[in-house]
Amino acid sequence: MTTGTSIIFHGIGTPERALEPDEAPYWLSVSQFEYALDRIAQAPDPDHFTITFDDGNLSDYSIALPALAARNLRGRFFVLTDRIGQVGSLDVEHLHTLRDAGMTIGSHGIAHTAWPALDDAALVEELCASRAELEKICGHPVTEAGIPFGRYDARVLRALRDAGYTAAWSSDGGNWRANSFLRPRTSLRGDMSTHEMNATLSGQMPPLRRLRRALGMSRRRWMTTG
């Protein structure tokens, strides 16, 4: 079965909003970001990679979009709808530009909150209201979600399916299989060395870590924590 490697970017360059606790290490310098894109663009099969962005930071538009276009790459942008139009975040016109450039727009929820911690009503609101707002902005169905913090359980996955999503992108690391609903991703961080970044982009994972990842994903698929 066809597999792919999916990468998460969060922020690029100098943040233009106040960061959440522990968020800073996930911001890359412009040079780190461009290095990663160059590695992907120069790979034997660039389509093997899925490039994703979480949170809806302004750098998605001001830095990522032109860099992707220059390399003929596409990205998936998972947006927090509560931040649309806020300082340092994407606004409606930015989303229109991303859409018109052939990028995929998906939901990251309303607020940046861990979905397993929400009660049923709040979880449905987080998934459905964010999707409805993005569909109104984009003018087409929004069918993919990026899971905040990569935290999910069986109840979250069931709610995502019930809300009409066809793909849920986690942060489990490693490769994902085509046509799968749950699709693992790996974050690139600003505190990574070049060697660590190259290893992540290679999609390779030590056997013991791969086993632990598989067990963890299986456990979360069946457990309900909220």
C-alpha positions in Angstrom: 0.0 0.0 0.0 1.3 3.5 -0.9 2.7 5.4 2.1 3.8 9.0 2.6 5.8 11.1 5.1 3.9 14.1 6.5 5.7 17.0 8.1 4.2 19.7 10.5 5.3 23.2 10.5 3.9 25.6 13.1 5.5 29.0 12.9 8.3 30.5 10.8 10.5 33.5 11.5 9.7 36.0 14.2 6.4 35.4 15.9 3.9 38.3 15.5 1.7 37.3 18.5 2.3 36.2 22.0 3.3 32.5 22.1 1.7 29.9 24.3 3.8 28.1 26.9 6.2 25.6 25.3 5.4 26.8 21.8 8.6 28.6 21.0 10.7 25.5 20.1 8.2 24.7 17.3 9.0 27.9 15.5 11.7 27.6 12.8 13.9 30.2 11.3 13.3 31.1 7.7 16.6 29.4 6.7 15.6 26.2 8.5 12.2 26.2 6.8 13.7 26.8 3.4 16.3 24.1 4.0 13.5 21.6 4.7 11.5 22.6 1.6 14.6 22.3 -0.5 15.2 18.8 0.8 11.5 17.9 -0.1 11.6 19.6 -3.5 14.9 17.8 -4.4 13.7 14.4 -3.3 13.3 11.7 -6.0 9.5 11.8 -5.3 8.4 15.1 -3.8 4.8 13.8 -3.8 5.8 11.3 -1.2 5.7 14.2 1.3 2.7 15.9 2.7 3.5 19.4 4.0 1.2 20.7 6.7 0.9 23.8 8.9 -0.9 24.1 12.2 -2.5 27.1 14.1 -3.0 29.5 11.2 0.0 31.8 11.9 0.5 34.8 9.7 3.8 33.3 8.6 1.8 30.6 6.7 0.9 33.4 4.2 3.9 35.8 4.4 6.7 33.2 4.4 5.4 29.7 3.6 3.1 30.5 0.6 5.8 32.2 -1.5 8.4 29.6 -0.6 6.0 26.7 -1.5 5.1 28.4 -4.8 8.7 29.0 -5.7 9.3 25.2 -5.4 6.0 24.1 -7.0 4.9 22.5 -3.7 1.5 22.4 -2.0 0.6 22.4 1.6 -2.3 21.7 4.0 -3.1 24.6 6.4 -5.0 23.7 9.6 -6.6 26.8 11.0 -7.8 27.8 14.4 -11.0 29.8 13.7 -10.9 31.9 16.9 -7.6 33.4 15.7 -8.8 34.4 12.2 -8.1 38.1 11.8 -6.2 38.4 15.1 -2.8 39.9 15.3 -0.1 37.5 14.0 -2.7 35.1 12.5 -4.3 34.6 9.1 -7.3 36.7 8.1 -10.1 35.9 5.6 -8.2 37.4 2.6 -5.1 35.3 3.5 -7.3 32.2 3.5 -8.7 33.2 0.1 -5.2 33.6 -1.3 -4.1 30.2 0.0 -7.2 28.6 -1.4 -6.7 30.2 -4.8 -3.1 29.1 -4.9 -4.2 25.5 -4.7 -3.6 24.9 -1.0 -5.8 22.8 1.2 -7.6 24.5 4.1 -8.5 22.3 7.1 -9.7 22.7 10.7 -7.6 22.8 13.8 -10.7 23.6 15.9 -11.9 26.8 17.3 -9.6 27.4 20.2 -6.2 25.7 20.8 -7.5 23.0 23.1 -6.9 19.3 23.6 -10.0 17.6 22.2 -10.1 14.6 24.6 -10.5 16.9 27.5 -13.8 18.4 26.2 -17.2 17.0 27.0 -19.3 15.7 24.2 -21.2 18.9 23.5 -18.0 21.1 23.5 -16.2 18.6 21.2 -19.0 18.6 18.7 -19.0 22.5 18.7 -15.2 22.6 18.3 -15.3 20.3 15.3 -18.5 21.4 13.6 -18.5 25.2 14.2 -14.9 25.5 13.0 -15.6 23.5 9.9 -18.7 25.5 9.1 -16.9 28.8 9.4 -14.0 27.6 7.2 -16.5 26.3 4.6 -18.2 29.7 4.6 -14.9 31.5 4.0 -13.5 29.0 1.4 -16.8 28.3 -0.4 -16.2 24.6 -0.6 -16.3 21.6 1.7 -13.6 21.3 4.4 -13.0 17.6 5.0 -9.6 17.4 6.9 -8.6 18.2 10.5 -5.3 18.6 12.2 -5.5 17.3 15.7 -4.3 19.9 18.3 -1.2 18.7 20.2 -1.8 15.3 18.5 -4.0 14.3 21.4 -6.9 12.0 20.5 -8.8 8.9 21.6 -11.6 6.7 20.3 -14.3 9.3 21.2 -12.4 12.1 19.3 -11.9 9.9 16.2 -15.6 8.9 16.2 -16.7 12.6 16.6 -14.5 13.6 13.7 -16.0 10.9 11.5 -19.5 11.9 12.6 -18.8 15.6 11.8 -18.0 14.6 8.2 -14.2 14.7 8.2 -12.5 12.2 5.9 -9.0 12.5 7.3 -7.5 13.4 10.7 -3.8 14.3 10.9 -2.1 13.5 14.2 1.4 14.0 15.6 2.3 10.3 16.0 5.4 10.5 13.7 6.4 8.1 11.0 4.7 7.3 7.7 1.0 7.1 6.9 -0.9 4.9 4.5 -3.0 6.1 1.6 -6.7 6.2 2.1 -6.3 5.9 5.9 -8.5 8.1 8.1 -5.9 8.7 10.9 -2.6 10.0 9.4 0.5 10.5 11.5 2.7 13.5 11.1 6.1 14.6 12.5 6.9 18.1 13.7 10.0 19.9 12.6 11.3 22.0 15.4 13.6 25.0 15.6 15.8 23.3 18.2 16.6 20.3 15.9 20.1 19.9 14.5 20.5 19.5 10.7 21.1 15.8 11.3 17.9 15.4 13.3 16.0 17.4 10.6 17.4 15.2 7.9 16.5 12.0 9.8 12.9 13.3 10.2 12.6 14.1 6.5 13.9 10.7 5.6 10.8 9.2 7.2 13.0 6.5 8.9 12.3 5.4 12.4 14.3 3.0 14.6 12.5 -0.4 15.0 11.8 0.1 18.8 10.4 3.5 18.3 8.3 2.3 15.5 6.9 -0.5 17.7 6.1 2.0 20.5 4.4 4.3 18.0 2.2 1.5 16.7 1.2 0.4 20.2 0.5 4.0 21.2 -1.7 4.6 18.2 -3.6 1.4 18.7 -4.2 2.2 22.4 -5.5 5.7 21.6 -7.8 4.4 18.8 -9.6 2.2 21.4 -9.4 4.2 24.6 -11.7 7.0 25.7 -10.0 9.5 28.0 -12.6 12.2 28.2 
